[in-house]
């Protein structure tokens, strides 16, 4: 039985179309799950955490006592930058927010669905290092999401650490 001339090109076309859809889907998934939005000020964790060895709690002052880590107030940044690197363009942008008495409109990077309850305080008190979820920010010139933060990822961590697995721990 002879193979019709159109079958092989059709199979090849279907294969290439499927491959293109898979690659497009992965690209969209990457952009949705592993976020790295442009920020109003190019803040470098690589400099502040990596080179200067600042602890997360230096700027994220509520992380040990709140469900949220909190974004530092402009006053926190200006406590150093009134004098340090004051001539640099990014610090000058910071100064503009300070002078206008406006918060910096940071783009949130680590988003969880509204039905998920997550407490930074609980995780810090349990001895979980920030890098477990946020990655090695000390080497990130720009912060980005490096973990999926999907339920399966969290459950795997809870199992590994013998943390609670009942639904109400995370879903309120």
BAGU-405661 format. One line per field, with one value per residue (C-alpha): chain; x, y negated, z negated; residue in three letters. Coordinates in Angstrom, 3 decimals. Example, Ala and Ser with C-alpha at 12.3 -4.5 7.8 and 13.67 -1.06 7.14 Angstrom:
! residues 2
mol <- A, A
u <- 12.300, 13.670
v <- 4.500, 1.060
w <- -7.800, -7.140
type <- ala, ser
This chain:
! residues 172
mol <- A, A, A, A, A, A, A, A, A, A, A, A, A, A, A, A, A, A, A, A, A, A, A, A, A, A, A, A, A, A, A, A, A, A, A, A, A, A, A, A, A, A, A, A, A, A, A, A, A, A, A, A, A, A, A, A, A, A, A, A, A, A, A, A, A, A, A, A, A, A, A, A, A, A, A, A, A, A, A, A, A, A, A, A, A, A, A, A, A, A, A, A, A, A, A, A, A, A, A, A, A, A, A, A, A, A, A, A, A, A, A, A, A, A, A, A, A, A, A, A, A, A, A, A, A, A, A, A, A, A, A, A, A, A, A, A, A, A, A, A, A, A, A, A, A, A, A, A, A, A, A, A, A, A, A, A, A, A, A, A, A, A, A, A, A, A, A, A, A, A, A, A
u <- 0.000, 1.521, 1.705, -0.110, 2.153, 0.243, 0.386, 4.059, 3.907, 0.636, 2.158, 5.193, 2.912, 0.912, 4.155, 5.550, 2.239, 2.159, 5.760, 5.034, 2.031, 4.090, 6.869, 4.361, 2.604, 5.895, 6.758, 3.377, 3.668, 7.144, 5.879, 2.884, 4.621, 8.169, 7.484, 10.054, 8.128, 9.906, 10.235, 10.108, 13.602, 16.294, 16.944, 19.726, 19.552, 22.915, 24.478, 22.481, 22.372, 25.285, 27.974, 26.857, 25.601, 22.398, 19.959, 16.462, 15.099, 17.083, 14.635, 11.735, 11.140, 7.734, 8.742, 9.268, 6.025, 3.487, 1.998, 3.571, 7.262, 6.396, 8.007, 10.383, 9.138, 11.002, 12.243, 13.985, 15.885, 16.657, 18.108, 21.219, 20.814, 20.705, 24.484, 25.374, 25.472, 23.293, 24.571, 23.505, 20.479, 18.458, 19.036, 17.956, 14.687, 14.354, 14.918, 12.090, 9.635, 11.020, 10.586, 7.046, 6.224, 5.012, 5.547, 7.461, 4.925, 6.727, 5.273, 4.461, 6.405, 5.340, 1.573, -0.598, -4.287, -6.692, -7.841, -4.321, -3.184, 0.574, 2.345, 5.930, 6.074, 5.258, 7.874, 10.588, 9.787, 10.089, 13.605, 12.811, 15.398, 14.018, 15.941, 13.804, 10.938, 12.584, 15.789, 19.290, 18.446, 22.022, 23.024, 20.025, 20.654, 16.862, 14.480, 12.456, 10.273, 12.251, 9.807, 6.365, 4.703, 2.030, 0.282, 2.272, 5.558, 4.425, 3.041, 6.346, 8.173, 5.681, 6.169, 9.971, 9.891, 7.136, 4.981, 1.173, -0.593, -4.229, -6.067, -6.883, -3.200, -3.050, -6.673, -8.863
v <- 0.000, -3.296, -6.168, -9.138, -12.097, -14.428, -12.237, -12.807, -16.626, -16.671, -14.707, -17.001, -20.082, -18.710, -17.942, -21.455, -23.053, -21.020, -21.917, -25.626, -25.450, -23.727, -26.328, -29.195, -27.661, -27.322, -30.943, -32.141, -29.915, -31.310, -34.883, -34.085, -31.944, -33.302, -37.006, -39.740, -42.965, -46.225, -48.245, -52.038, -51.982, -49.494, -48.154, -45.575, -42.858, -41.765, -44.972, -45.331, -41.663, -40.176, -42.843, -44.779, -41.668, -43.331, -40.851, -40.562, -41.929, -45.156, -46.367, -43.907, -44.831, -43.143, -39.689, -38.282, -39.609, -39.707, -37.525, -39.920, -40.639, -44.210, -46.512, -48.976, -52.519, -55.216, -56.456, -53.097, -53.500, -57.149, -56.344, -55.270, -57.039, -60.583, -60.253, -56.994, -57.025, -60.143, -61.181, -57.980, -58.155, -55.435, -57.069, -60.389, -58.705, -57.481, -61.018, -62.277, -59.906, -60.987, -64.685, -64.176, -62.033, -59.273, -55.525, -53.825, -52.033, -48.681, -45.939, -42.882, -39.836, -36.941, -36.576, -33.936, -33.340, -35.127, -31.835, -31.020, -32.066, -32.434, -33.768, -34.943, -35.075, -31.349, -30.365, -32.578, -31.247, -27.705, -28.538, -28.542, -30.625, -33.332, -31.778, -28.635, -30.491, -33.620, -32.101, -33.442, -37.136, -37.959, -37.257, -38.930, -42.341, -42.451, -40.475, -37.820, -34.917, -31.675, -29.184, -28.319, -28.791, -26.412, -24.150, -21.041, -22.839, -24.014, -20.585, -18.946, -21.356, -20.773, -17.007, -17.358, -19.535, -17.536, -20.685, -20.549, -19.167, -19.763, -22.071, -24.713, -25.445, -27.321, -27.677, -29.834
w <- 0.000, 1.059, -1.376, 0.018, 0.688, -1.649, -4.769, -5.676, -5.257, -7.231, -10.106, -10.060, -10.100, -13.047, -14.910, -14.344, -15.338, -18.549, -19.323, -18.764, -21.127, -23.823, -23.577, -23.610, -26.623, -28.503, -27.752, -29.017, -32.093, -32.805, -32.607, -34.826, -37.441, -37.527, -37.675, -37.214, -36.611, -35.973, -39.166, -39.605, -41.123, -40.139, -43.629, -43.860, -46.503, -45.113, -46.492, -49.712, -50.769, -48.823, -49.118, -52.213, -54.068, -55.240, -56.765, -55.339, -58.623, -58.248, -55.618, -55.906, -59.526, -59.957, -58.705, -62.218, -63.687, -60.855, -58.173, -55.638, -55.208, -54.304, -51.808, -53.448, -53.904, -51.995, -55.398, -55.927, -52.667, -53.360, -56.784, -54.854, -51.549, -52.905, -52.862, -51.091, -47.268, -47.247, -43.814, -42.032, -39.694, -41.473, -44.853, -43.356, -42.289, -45.866, -47.145, -44.901, -46.593, -49.984, -49.221, -47.877, -50.933, -48.607, -48.916, -46.141, -43.898, -43.858, -41.660, -43.757, -42.652, -44.882, -44.528, -46.130, -45.404, -47.778, -49.326, -50.531, -53.992, -54.300, -57.380, -57.096, -60.884, -61.242, -58.693, -60.200, -63.697, -62.299, -61.119, -57.402, -55.574, -53.261, -50.338, -50.585, -48.915, -47.535, -46.159, -46.622, -46.479, -47.450, -43.837, -42.162, -40.652, -40.144, -42.326, -40.538, -41.495, -41.341, -42.874, -41.545, -44.969, -43.750, -46.234, -45.294, -45.856, -49.309, -50.252, -49.282, -51.594, -54.424, -54.055, -54.056, -57.189, -58.947, -58.962, -59.195, -56.148, -57.026, -54.605, -57.219, -57.811, -54.511, -53.397, -55.630
type <- unk, unk, unk, unk, unk, unk, unk, unk, unk, unk, unk, unk, unk, unk, unk, unk, unk, unk, unk, unk, unk, unk, unk, unk, unk, unk, unk, unk, unk, unk, unk, unk, unk, unk, unk, unk, unk, unk, unk, unk, unk, unk, unk, unk, unk, unk, unk, unk, unk, unk, unk, unk, unk, unk, unk, unk, unk, unk, unk, unk, unk, unk, unk, unk, unk, unk, unk, unk, unk, unk, unk, unk, unk, unk, unk, unk, unk, unk, unk, unk, unk, unk, unk, unk, unk, unk, unk, unk, unk, unk, unk, unk, unk, unk, unk, unk, unk, unk, unk, unk, unk, unk, unk, unk, unk, unk, unk, unk, unk, unk, unk, unk, unk, unk, unk, unk, unk, unk, unk, unk, unk, unk, unk, unk, unk, unk, unk, unk, unk, unk, unk, unk, unk, unk, unk, unk, unk, unk, unk, unk, unk, unk, unk, unk, unk, unk, unk, unk, unk, unk, unk, unk, unk, unk, unk, unk, unk, unk, unk, unk, unk, unk, unk, unk, unk, unk, unk, unk, unk, unk, unk, unk
